[in-house]
Amino acid sequence: MSKIMEKKDYKLLEFKFNEWEQDIYNHKELMESLKALADT
């Protein structure tokens, strides 16, 4: 990623990751898919 992240970008991303974390926790199937991707 060539663009340097600004603090506000980071905060927005952090917020998104927290949302995604909830989704992943609630969707085991998605979790398994992510694990499979990580193994490739």
C-alpha positions as CSV (number, residue, x, y, z in Angstrom):
1,M,0.0,0.0,0.0
2,S,1.7,3.1,-1.2
3,K,-0.6,5.7,0.4
4,I,0.4,6.6,3.9
5,M,-2.5,6.2,6.2
6,E,-3.8,9.1,8.2
7,K,-5.0,8.8,11.7
8,K,-8.6,9.2,10.7
9,D,-8.2,6.5,8.1
10,Y,-6.8,4.2,10.8
11,K,-9.6,4.9,13.2
12,L,-12.2,4.2,10.5
13,L,-10.4,0.9,9.6
14,E,-10.2,0.0,13.3
15,F,-13.9,0.5,13.6
16,K,-14.5,-1.6,10.5
17,F,-12.3,-4.4,11.8
18,N,-14.3,-4.4,15.0
19,E,-17.5,-4.8,13.0
20,W,-15.9,-7.6,10.9
21,E,-14.7,-9.3,14.1
22,Q,-18.3,-9.5,15.3
23,D,-19.4,-10.8,11.9
24,I,-16.7,-13.5,11.9
25,Y,-17.6,-14.5,15.4
26,N,-21.2,-14.8,14.4
27,H,-20.5,-16.7,11.1
28,K,-18.4,-19.8,11.7
29,E,-18.6,-20.6,7.9
30,L,-16.9,-17.3,7.1
31,M,-14.3,-18.0,9.8
32,E,-13.5,-21.4,8.1
33,S,-13.2,-19.7,4.7
34,L,-10.8,-17.1,6.1
35,K,-8.7,-19.9,7.7
36,A,-8.6,-21.7,4.4
37,L,-7.4,-18.6,2.6
38,A,-4.8,-18.0,5.2
39,D,-3.4,-21.5,4.6
40,T,-2.9,-20.9,0.8
